[in-house]
Amino acid sequence: MDTQVLLSYLPRYLQAFCLTVQIGAIGILIAFFLGMVAAFVLHFQLPILSGIFRFYIELFRNTPLLVQLFFIYFGLPRIGIMIPAQACGALGLGLLGGSYMAESFRSGLDAVSIGQSEAALALGMTNRQLFGFVIFPEAFALSIPSIVANVIFLFKETSVFSAISLMDLMFTAKDLIGLYYDTTEALFLLVIFYVIMILPVSLIGHLIEKKTHDRIFGA
C-alpha cells in the first residue's frame, strides 16, 4: 500500500464522492415521494390508480437498475427524449427506490391497528386528523427499519452509475486502475468512501428508529 499514491488519488475520490452523494440523495428523495404516493393509493384502494402503481412496483422491483438506466439513458433518446446523465441516474434510482419504499410505507399503514382508528373517530377526530395524528405517525415509525434498509440499498446501487459515464466512485476506481494499475490503492479508497457514505445512514437511521418508537409507542 503506497501512501503517496493514496494521497494523490484523494482529490479525485472526493470529487466523485460528492457527485455520488448528490445524485444518490436526489434519487432517494424521489423514491420517498413516489413510495408515499404509491403506498397511499394502494392502502386506500383508489380505483385505476391502484392498478397503475401495482404495475409500476412490479416492473421496477423485478428489473435491475442497470437495465433501467440503459433504457432511460440510451433508449429514450431514440424517441427524442434526451436526459442528462446526472438526471438519468437520479431518476433511475428514484424509480427503483420508489417501488421498494412503496412496500415499506404500505406495510406500515397496514400494520396500524383498526382499533386505534375507531378510538380516534369515537373521540370526534375528523378523517384528516385521524390520518395526520394517528395513522401516519405510527405507520412511519413502523416503517423506519425497512426505509433505512432501502436507503442503504439505494446508496449501494449508485455503484452502477459508471455504466452511463458518470464520474462516480466506481468510475473513478476503474479509471485509475486502468491508467496506473494501482489496484490495491484504488480499491482501498473505494471501500473507504463507500463506508463513509453509508455507515452514517445506518447509525442515524438506528437513532431515528429508537427515538420515533419511544415517542410513538412509549419507552
Secondary structure, DSSP 8 states (H G I E B T S, - for coil): --HHHHHHHHHHHHHHHHHHHHHHHHHHHHHHHHHHHHHHHHHTT-TTHHHHHHHHHHHHHTS-HHHHHHIIIIIGGGGT----HHHHHHHHHHHHHHHHHHHHHHHHHHHS-HHHHHHHHHTT--HHHHIIIIIHHHHHHHHHHHHHHHHHHHHHHGGGGGGGT---HHHHHHHHHHHH--HHHHHHHHHHHHHHHHHHHHHHHHHHHHHHHHHHH--
